[in-house]
Amino acid sequence: MNSPTVFQVAIVGGGLAGLTCALHLSKSGIDVLLIEKHTYPRHRVCGEYVSNEVVPYLKRLGIDPFKEGAVPISTFEISTKNGGTARANLPLGGFGMSRYALDFLLFEKVKKDITTVFDQVNEIRFKDDLFTVTTQNGETYHSQFVIGAFGKRSNLDVLLQRSFIDERSPWLAVKGHYIFDFPEDRVSLHNFDGGYCGLSKTETGAVNACYLVKYEAFKKSSGIGDFQNTVMSQNPHLKTFFKNAMPVFERPLTIAQVSFHSKNPVEDHIFMIGDSAGLIHPLCGNGMAMAIHSAKLVSELLVEAFQSNTWDRSVLEVTYAKRWKQTFQSRLFYGRQLQRLLLNKTISHRGVQLVKNFPVLIPKLICKTHGTTF
C-alpha cells in the first residue's frame, strides 16, 4: 500500500551514518523515515576502530560506547611487509566496537521514534520541491528532504549517474573476526604486497581483521585462505596471526569495487553522508568517525532549517557542500598521499624506520587524517 504521508526527512541507508542522522533528527522532533535493505544486527566490512573525536557527540545523543563494552584503544602500531615495526600513542585515542554491535545499539535507541522500512530503494525522484522514493516491493514514500547514506557503492549511484560509478576500482576489502591473543589497547596496521591489514579488538574480545588488497595482487592466489597464507604471511606479524588465530565467522566478508574516487556531497538535491559522500582509505582508521561527523553536519543544518520554518533549498545545499569539504577534504587528501607512500615498498620501509626512530612523527601524521572532538 502506498503511503500518503509526507515525511520531513527520508534517509536511504541504515548504516552508521544513516542511523546517527536518524537519531539526531528524531531527538529534535523531526519526522524521519529510514529505509534500509537489511534487518539488524548484522556484520559489515569495516575496520571497527573509531577515533574518540566522536565520543562527546555520541554521548549527547545518549550513546556511550564504553558502557556498551567498547574496547579503549590508546596505541598505534605499523609494520612494513618485512615486519619492521613502529609504535606510538594515539593523540586522542579511540575504541574498538563491531558494526554488528554499534549499528544495533543505534537502531535500538532510535527505532521507537522513527518510521523504519526494510526494503531496497530502486528510485529517488525530485519534482515540485518534493521527493518520491520507490522501493523494490513497489512502495512509494514522499519527503521534503532525502539523505543518501547507502554506502560505498549502490545501484542508486548508477541511477543518479554519479561520476565515479563508471571508473573501475582495483580494490577488494575482506573482513573477519578471530580469537587471538592481541593487546586490547592497540590498533595495528600491517603492510603486505598489494595492500594492508588492520587489527584491533572488539567488544566481544574477538579481533577484527580487515584488509584492503588490489585485485592484481589477489588474483595470483587461489582464494582468500591461500592469499592470507602466502602473500600476507610474508609479513611476520600477519604470518603469526593467520597461523594461530581461530576464525569466528564461517567465512570472511568481502566487498568488491571499493572506490576512493571523489564524490559530490550533494547529488540531485540529495544530501550525501558517510561513504556515500566520500571514502577515506582504511589505513587512516577514521572512516567510522567521518561517517558520524557527516551525520552531525547535515542534521544540524536541517534542524536549523526546520526550526526557522523557512529555508532556501539551494542555499542549504551549497552550505552543506561547503561545510563537508571544509571538514573532510584535507583528511581525504592526506589519506590518499599516505596510501601511495605505504604501497611503495622502498618509501614505506624507510618511512617506518624513520617514525621508529622518531615516534613523535606518528601522532602528527595521524592528526592529518583525524579531527578534533566535537
C-alpha positions in Angstrom: 0.0 0.0 0.0 1.4 3.4 -0.9 2.0 5.8 2.0 0.2 9.2 1.8 2.5 10.6 4.5 5.0 13.2 3.6 8.0 12.8 5.9 10.2 15.7 6.6 13.3 13.6 6.0 13.8 10.3 4.3 17.2 8.6 5.0 18.2 5.9 2.5 20.6 3.5 4.1 20.8 2.5 7.8 24.5 2.1 8.4 26.5 4.1 10.9 25.9 7.5 9.2 22.2 6.9 8.4 21.4 5.7 12.0 23.3 8.5 13.6 21.5 11.0 11.4 18.1 9.4 12.2 18.9 9.6 16.0 20.0 13.3 15.8 17.0 14.4 13.7 14.4 12.5 15.7 15.7 13.9 19.0 15.0 17.3 17.5 11.4 16.3 16.8 11.8 15.9 13.0 9.7 13.2 11.3 12.1 10.7 9.9 11.7 7.7 7.5 14.6 5.3 7.5 14.8 2.8 4.6 17.4 0.0 5.0 17.8 -3.2 3.0 18.8 -5.5 5.8 17.5 -6.1 9.4 19.6 -5.7 12.5 22.0 -6.8 13.8 24.4 -7.8 11.0 28.1 -7.6 10.3 29.6 -5.2 7.8 33.0 -5.0 6.2 34.7 -2.3 8.3 37.9 -1.6 10.3 35.8 -1.3 13.5 38.2 1.2 15.1 36.6 4.6 15.9 38.5 7.8 16.9 37.5 9.3 20.2 36.7 12.5 18.4 33.1 11.3 18.1 32.6 10.3 21.8 31.3 13.7 23.1 28.8 13.9 20.3 27.6 10.3 20.7 27.1 10.9 24.4 24.9 13.9 23.6 22.8 11.6 21.6 22.5 9.2 24.5 25.1 6.7 23.3 28.1 5.8 25.4 30.2 3.1 23.6 32.3 2.3 26.6 29.3 1.5 28.7 28.3 -0.9 26.0 31.6 -2.8 26.1 33.7 -0.8 23.5 37.4 -1.5 24.0 39.5 1.6 24.8 42.5 1.9 22.3 45.4 4.1 23.0 48.4 2.9 20.9 49.1 2.5 17.2 51.4 0.1 15.6 52.5 0.0 12.0 54.8 -2.5 10.2 56.3 -2.9 6.7 55.8 -6.1 4.7 59.1 -7.4 6.2 58.0 -6.9 9.7 59.8 -3.6 10.6 57.7 -2.1 13.3 57.0 1.3 14.9 54.6 2.2 17.7 53.3 5.4 19.2 50.4 6.7 21.4 47.3 7.8 19.6 46.7 11.6 20.0 43.0 11.2 21.0 42.7 7.5 21.4 39.8 5.5 20.2 37.7 2.5 20.7 37.1 -0.9 19.2 33.5 -2.0 18.6 31.9 -4.2 15.9 29.5 -2.7 13.5 27.2 -5.6 14.5 27.0 -4.1 18.0 27.3 -0.4 17.2 24.7 -0.3 14.5 22.3 -2.4 16.5 22.8 -0.1 19.5 21.9 3.0 17.5 18.9 1.3 15.9 17.6 0.2 19.3 18.0 3.7 20.5 16.1 5.3 17.7 13.6 2.7 16.4 10.6 3.9 18.6 10.9 7.5 17.3 11.1 7.0 13.6 9.4 5.0 10.8 11.7 2.2 9.6 11.2 0.3 6.3 13.3 -2.8 5.5 13.4 -2.7 1.7 15.7 -1.7 -1.2 15.3 1.7 -2.8 15.1 1.4 -6.5 14.5 5.0 -7.4 14.6 8.6 -6.0 12.8 11.3 -7.9 12.7 15.0 -7.2 9.8 17.1 -8.6 7.9 20.2 -7.5 10.1 20.5 -4.4 9.2 17.0 -3.2 11.0 13.7 -3.2 9.3 10.4 -4.2 11.2 7.3 -3.1 10.2 4.0 -4.7 11.3 0.6 -3.2 11.8 -2.8 -4.7 8.5 -4.0 -3.2 6.6 -1.3 -5.1 6.0 1.1 -2.2 6.4 4.8 -2.6 7.2 7.4 0.0 7.4 11.1 -0.1 9.6 13.5 1.8 10.8 17.1 1.8 14.5 16.1 2.0 16.4 12.9 1.2 19.7 11.9 2.8 21.8 9.4 0.9 23.6 7.0 3.3 23.7 4.0 1.1 27.4 3.3 1.4 30.4 2.9 -0.8 28.7 1.7 -4.0 25.0 1.3 -4.8 22.5 0.8 -7.6 21.4 4.3 -6.8 24.8 5.7 -7.7 24.2 4.3 -11.2 20.7 5.8 -11.4 22.0 9.1 -10.3 24.8 8.9 -12.9 27.4 9.8 -10.4 30.7 10.5 -12.0 32.7 7.9 -10.1 30.5 4.9 -10.8 32.0 4.2 -14.3 35.5 4.3 -13.0 36.8 0.8 -12.2 38.4 0.4 -8.8 41.3 -2.0 -8.2 40.4 -2.6 -4.6 38.9 -5.6 -2.7 38.1 -5.4 1.0 38.0 -8.5 3.3 37.0 -8.7 7.0 36.7 -11.4 9.6 36.6 -11.9 13.4 39.2 -14.1 15.1 40.0 -15.4 18.5 43.6 -14.4 19.1 45.8 -13.1 22.0 46.0 -9.5 20.9 46.7 -6.3 23.1 43.4 -4.7 23.9 44.8 -1.1 23.8 46.3 -1.4 20.3 45.3 -0.9 16.7 47.8 -2.3 14.2 48.3 -1.7 10.5 50.4 -4.3 8.8 51.6 -3.9 5.2 51.9 -6.7 2.6 52.4 -6.8 -1.2 49.4 -5.1 -2.7 47.7 -3.9 0.5 47.5 -3.6 4.2 45.6 -5.2 7.1 44.2 -3.6 10.3 43.9 -5.5 13.6 42.0 -4.4 16.7 39.8 -5.9 19.4 36.1 -5.6 19.5 33.6 -5.6 22.4 33.3 -9.5 22.3 37.0 -9.9 22.8 37.4 -11.1 19.2 40.0 -9.4 17.0 38.7 -7.7 13.9 41.0 -8.3 10.9 40.1 -6.1 7.9 42.3 -5.7 4.9 42.3 -3.9 1.6 44.1 -5.5 -1.4 44.5 -4.8 -5.0 42.9 -7.3 -7.4 46.2 -7.5 -9.3 47.9 -8.9 -6.2 44.9 -11.0 -5.1 44.2 -12.8 -8.3 47.5 -14.6 -8.3 46.2 -16.7 -5.4 43.5 -19.4 -5.4 41.4 -17.7 -2.8 41.3 -15.8 0.5 42.9 -18.6 2.5 45.7 -19.1 0.1 46.3 -15.3 -0.2 46.5 -14.9 3.6 48.8 -17.9 4.0 51.2 -16.9 1.2 51.3 -13.3 0.3 50.0 -11.7 3.5 52.1 -14.0 5.6 55.3 -12.7 4.2 54.8 -10.1 6.9 55.8 -12.0 10.1 53.1 -10.3 12.1 50.4 -11.4 9.8 52.0 -14.9 9.5 51.8 -15.3 13.3 48.2 -14.0 13.3 46.7 -16.2 10.5 48.7 -19.2 11.7 47.3 -19.1 15.2 44.1 -17.1 15.1 40.8 -19.1 15.2 38.1 -17.7 12.8 34.8 -16.8 14.3 32.9 -16.4 11.0 32.2 -19.4 8.8 33.8 -17.4 6.0 35.2 -13.8 5.7 33.0 -11.0 4.4 34.1 -9.2 1.3 33.3 -6.1 -0.7 34.4 -5.6 -4.3 35.0 -2.4 -6.3 35.8 -0.3 -3.2 36.1 3.2 -4.7 38.1 6.1 -3.4 37.2 8.4 -6.2 35.9 11.9 -5.4 32.2 12.2 -4.8 29.9 15.2 -4.5 28.4 15.8 -1.1 25.1 16.8 -2.8 23.7 15.0 -5.8 20.4 15.8 -7.5 19.3 17.6 -4.3 20.2 14.6 -2.1 22.5 15.2 0.8 25.1 12.5 0.9 26.7 11.4 4.1 29.2 8.7 5.2 30.8 6.7 2.5 28.2 8.0 0.0 29.8 11.4 0.3 33.4 10.3 0.3 35.5 7.3 1.5 38.8 7.7 3.3 41.4 5.0 3.0 41.0 2.4 5.7 44.7 2.8 6.7 43.7 6.2 8.2 41.4 4.4 10.7 38.9 7.2 10.5 36.1 6.2 8.3 33.6 5.5 11.1 34.3 8.8 12.8 33.9 10.6 9.5 30.5 8.9 8.9 29.3 10.0 12.3 30.6 13.5 11.8 28.9 13.9 8.4 25.6 12.8 10.0 26.1 15.6 12.5 26.8 18.2 9.8 23.7 17.5 7.8 21.5 17.0 10.9 22.4 20.4 12.4 21.8 22.1 9.1 18.3 20.6 8.7 17.3 21.1 12.3 18.1 24.8 12.0 16.1 24.9 8.7 13.0 23.3 10.2 13.2 25.3 13.4 13.3 28.6 11.4 10.3 27.3 9.5 11.8 28.7 6.3 14.6 27.7 4.0 16.1 28.1 0.6 17.0 24.6 -0.7 19.8 25.8 -2.9 21.3 27.7 0.0 21.2 24.6 2.2 22.8 22.5 -0.5 25.6 25.0 -1.0 26.1 25.4 2.7 26.3 21.6 3.3 28.7 21.0 0.5 31.0 23.8 1.8 30.9 22.5 5.4 31.5 19.0 4.2 34.6 20.0 2.2 35.9 22.2 4.9 35.7 19.3 7.4 36.9 16.4 5.3 38.7 17.5 2.1 42.1 17.8 3.9 41.7 14.4 5.6 40.9 12.7 2.3 43.9 14.3 0.6 46.3 13.2 3.3 44.7 9.7 3.3 45.4 9.4 -0.5 49.0 10.5 0.0 49.7 8.2 2.9 48.3 5.2 0.9 50.6 6.0 -2.0 53.6 6.1 0.3 52.7 2.9 2.1 52.2 1.0 -1.1 55.6 2.0 -2.3 57.9 -0.7 -0.9 61.0 1.4 -0.7 59.4 4.5 0.8 57.2 2.6 3.2 60.3 0.7 4.6 62.2 4.0 5.0 59.2 5.7 6.4 58.6 3.1 9.1 62.3 3.2 10.0 62.0 7.0 10.3 59.0 7.0 12.6 60.5 4.2 14.6 63.5 6.4 15.4 61.3 9.5 15.8 57.9 8.2 17.1 56.7 11.7 17.7 56.0 11.8 13.9 53.3 9.2 14.1 50.8 11.4 16.1 51.5 14.3 13.8 50.6 12.1 10.8 47.5 10.7 12.4 46.3 14.2 13.2 46.3 14.9 9.4 43.6 12.3 8.9 41.6 12.8 12.1 39.6 15.7 13.5 39.2 17.1 17.0 36.4 16.3 19.5 33.0 17.8 18.6 
